[in-house]
């Protein structure tokens, strides 16, 4: 083993200079204020540090996608795979034979997109 291999301790590499978050801000809250803040954080679906950093830097917080939204997006992804398969078949067999299936799939896409 070389000296370099012996000194490597493993673990996460250090952040680039200026990128590491080394400064903190703290504040005191009443129990009621703390509960109100924690409710907003929970509703946004974010970790407290992410929520507060976004709020301080941008003045607003966009809520994370809900489980239902993510499920709908996965359904769209699956439908896109089906659409690609139908497009391939349409090129091989002719569009007129698959037009109905393609239009049905596009109708399902529109319904999912409206829900999101």
C-alpha positions as a printed NumPy array, in Angstrom:
array([[  0.   ,   0.   ,   0.   ],
       [  1.137,   3.513,  -0.702],
       [  0.955,   6.405,   1.75 ],
       [ -1.935,   7.886,  -0.208],
       [ -4.029,   4.703,   0.104],
       [ -3.377,   4.509,   3.857],
       [ -4.472,   8.093,   4.502],
       [ -7.775,   7.771,   2.617],
       [-10.42 ,   7.437,   5.287],
       [-13.411,   7.097,   2.95 ],
       [-16.693,   8.856,   3.487],
       [-18.268,  11.756,   1.723],
       [-15.918,  14.099,  -0.155],
       [-15.575,  17.649,   1.116],
       [-17.744,  20.303,  -0.533],
       [-16.136,  22.736,  -2.931],
       [-14.929,  25.913,  -1.302],
       [-17.789,  28.398,  -0.956],
       [-20.443,  25.712,  -1.505],
       [-20.492,  24.246,   2.006],
       [-23.221,  25.593,   4.258],
       [-21.32 ,  26.678,   7.335],
       [-23.457,  29.533,   8.691],
       [-26.654,  29.179,  10.701],
       [-29.52 ,  31.425,  11.703],
       [-31.633,  30.651,  14.739],
       [-34.686,  32.25 ,  16.267],
       [-36.93 ,  31.645,  19.22 ],
       [-40.61 ,  30.864,  18.755],
       [-43.549,  30.421,  21.042],
       [-45.164,  27.001,  21.023],
       [-48.055,  28.321,  18.907],
       [-45.666,  29.912,  16.373],
       [-43.581,  26.756,  16.216],
       [-46.679,  24.611,  15.586],
       [-47.839,  26.987,  12.825],
       [-44.425,  26.874,  11.13 ],
       [-44.203,  23.09 ,  11.433],
       [-47.685,  22.719,   9.915],
       [-46.622,  24.824,   6.904],
       [-43.46 ,  22.736,   6.551],
       [-45.441,  19.486,   6.701],
       [-48.016,  20.781,   4.216],
       [-45.218,  21.711,   1.803],
       [-43.771,  18.192,   2.109],
       [-40.232,  19.419,   2.714],
       [-37.605,  19.149,   5.411],
       [-37.484,  22.12 ,   7.809],
       [-34.059,  23.308,   6.637],
       [-35.066,  23.13 ,   2.946],
       [-38.346,  24.915,   3.622],
       [-36.778,  27.742,   5.629],
       [-33.843,  28.198,   3.234],
       [-36.218,  28.466,   0.258],
       [-38.474,  30.869,   2.159],
       [-35.58 ,  33.101,   3.205],
       [-33.885,  33.179,  -0.191],
       [-36.914,  33.363,  -2.477],
       [-39.713,  34.669,  -0.273],
       [-41.996,  31.75 ,  -1.13 ],
       [-42.008,  27.968,  -1.017],
       [-43.301,  25.686,  -3.729],
       [-44.825,  22.545,  -2.284],
       [-43.215,  19.241,  -3.145],
       [-45.191,  16.89 ,  -5.334],
       [-47.681,  14.791,  -3.421],
       [-47.733,  10.997,  -3.574],
       [-50.831,  11.213,  -5.768],
       [-49.082,  13.577,  -8.203],
       [-46.087,  11.252,  -8.396],
       [-48.402,   8.285,  -9.044],
       [-50.114,  10.186, -11.858],
       [-46.748,  11.084, -13.386],
       [-45.691,   7.417, -13.296],
       [-48.942,   6.554, -15.099],
       [-48.082,   9.128, -17.767],
       [-44.609,   7.636, -18.162],
       [-46.118,   4.184, -18.64 ],
       [-48.566,   5.586, -21.173],
       [-45.688,   7.19 , -23.068],
       [-44.094,   3.766, -23.409],
       [-47.365,   2.45 , -24.805],
       [-47.578,   5.382, -27.206],
       [-44.053,   4.664, -28.471],
       [-45.002,   1.041, -29.083],
       [-48.169,   2.103, -30.926],
       [-46.175,   4.572, -33.04 ],
       [-43.753,   1.818, -34.012],
       [-46.643,  -0.468, -34.93 ],
       [-48.309,   2.351, -36.889],
       [-45.169,   2.767, -38.971],
       [-45.069,  -0.967, -39.637],
       [-48.786,  -1.678, -40.162],
       [-50.239,   1.686, -41.125],
       [-51.69 ,   4.493, -39.048],
       [-55.327,   3.88 , -39.993],
       [-55.358,   0.499, -38.207],
       [-54.145,   1.97 , -34.88 ],
       [-55.782,   5.403, -34.966],
       [-58.496,   4.438, -32.446],
       [-56.036,   3.038, -29.901],
       [-53.795,   6.083, -30.209],
       [-56.699,   8.51 , -29.775],
       [-57.932,   6.583, -26.693],
       [-54.467,   6.779, -25.155],
       [-54.237,  10.519, -25.84 ],
       [-57.634,  10.982, -24.18 ],
       [-56.334,   9.19 , -21.068],
       [-53.262,  11.453, -21.093],
       [-55.454,  14.546, -21.119],
       [-57.503,  13.294, -18.161],
       [-54.377,  12.575, -16.116],
       [-52.846,  15.954, -16.953],
       [-56.047,  17.74 , -15.879],
       [-55.89 ,  15.963, -12.491],
       [-52.282,  17.007, -11.93 ]])
